[in-house]
């Protein structure tokens, strides 16, 4: 047998006896909760420091029924952790179970405190709750609606709108300013948006105060969860009021919009910069003196910015 064959035979005899560190060191199953900390609070003012990730859910188990946790960021101005106690029916007797929802990836300091604010000796087991974290991620990335506010300003072309206007006179255009409470869907219904209720002022002779609503439908662009351009259709329904007049006009405004959305994470929250065009059709306005009855129309162009959360 040659030297190379001896070497090969020795390798076969040796390597199967080595421990398989790669398999023995595997992380726990994704379905199993992960223990982050196991600590006994024995002394006054004793803190334990842990790193928590935003978007995950942690479960804190205390072996005392009259204890709570005091949590602070290790760095100043760290957003606080939201703490939710489990229902008594879902908690074993003589213990306390809390859910922790961090708002930011950061290090936090934790200590156990009695209900009377006296420090209490107890044991803390802190787990990363896998199933609860998955449910939270589904909710965050799901079809929940984001609500917000938009403000805009622009211009409209002239249209005959006053009994004082004479037939043949050229109506003058004017400016517009408006604001509305808005909503837009997450991933499941991401094509739909809505200005639920808005108020705007349209200058002219005379000026008109509008209360309106405006459904929107995205035609082109990425779904919620991405920062991108959007192009869509909209339709405005408005009810107008004219100062010192009993005239109450209505407006129907089909149109289009072009928007740049700047979203944060998988949700629909973030900023929007938007340009909109409407073709307004007015109902309920008296005809100018000496003119035939016809539906007043105008073009309308606005630019605005919105914030959603």
C-alpha positions, 0 to 999 in steps of 0.5 A, a space after each residue: 500500500 502506498 503512502 497516500 493510501 495509508 494517509 487516506 485510511 488514517 483520515 477515514 478512521 480519525 474524522 468520524 470520531 470528531 464531535 459535530 459542533 455545527 449540529 450540536 450548536 444549532 440555534 433553537 427551533 423557530 417555534 421555541 421561545 428563546 430565553 434571554 435572561 434568567 436573574 434573581 433580584 436579591 438586593 435593593 437597586 439591582 438592575 439587569 441589562 438586556 438588549 431588546 429588538 424593536 418589532 419583537 415581543 418579549 415575555 417576562 415571568 416573575 415568581 411573585 404576584 405583587 411585582 412589576 418591572 421598572 424598565 429604562 433605556 441604558 442610553 438617555 432619550 431611549 423610547 420607553 418599552 410598552 408593558 402589557 400584563 397578561 390576564 389573571 386567567 392566563 397567569 399561574 397562581 403566585 406569579 406575574 407575566 408581562 409582555 414587553 414591546 420595545 419601540 427601538 433596538 436598544 439596551 435596557 435596564 430592568 429591575 423588579 419593583 413591588 406594587 408599593 414601590 418598594 424593591 422586591 426580591 424575585 426571579 425574572 425569566 425573560 423570553 423572546 416570545 416567538 409566536 407573539 412576535 410573529 403575530 405582531 409582525 403580521 399585524 404590522 405588515 398587514 392590511 391595517 389602515 394608516 391615518 394622517 393629515 394633509 394640507 394643500 394649496 393651489 389654483 382654480 380656473 374661473 367659472 360663473 358663480 354669482 347672480 351678479 355676473 352678467 352674461 358674456 363677462 369673463 369669470 376670474 380664477 382664484 386660489 385654493 387652500 385646504 386640509 383634510 383627515 386622511 387614511 390609507 390601507 396597508 398591504 392587503 388593500 394598498 390601492 385604496 386611500 381616502 380623504 375622509 373629511 376635509 375643509 377648504 376655501 376657494 377664493 372668488 366673487 364670492 368665495 366658497 367654503 367647502 366641506 368635502 370627502 375624496 376616495 382615491 385609487 392607486 393605478 400605478 406604483 408600489 404597494 404600501 411598505 415601499 417608498 415610491 411614486 404613485 399615480 392614481 384616480 380620485 373623485 371629490 364630493 363637496 358641499 359649499 357655503 357662501 357667506 351672507 347667502 342661502 346658496 349651497 352649491 355642490 361640487 363633483 370633482 373627478 381627477 388624478 393625482 401623482 404622489 411621492 410616498 416616503 414610508 417607514 418600514 413595512 407599515 403605511 406610515 410616513 410622508 407624502 408629497 402630492 400633486 392633484 388635478 380636478 375637473 370640477 362640476 358645480 351644481 346649485 349655483 344660480 346662472 349669470 344674469 342673461 345666460 342660458 342654464 348650463 353646468 359651471 365647470 373649472 379646472 383645479 390644480 393643487 400641491 400638498 404634503 401629508 403625514 401618516 402614522 
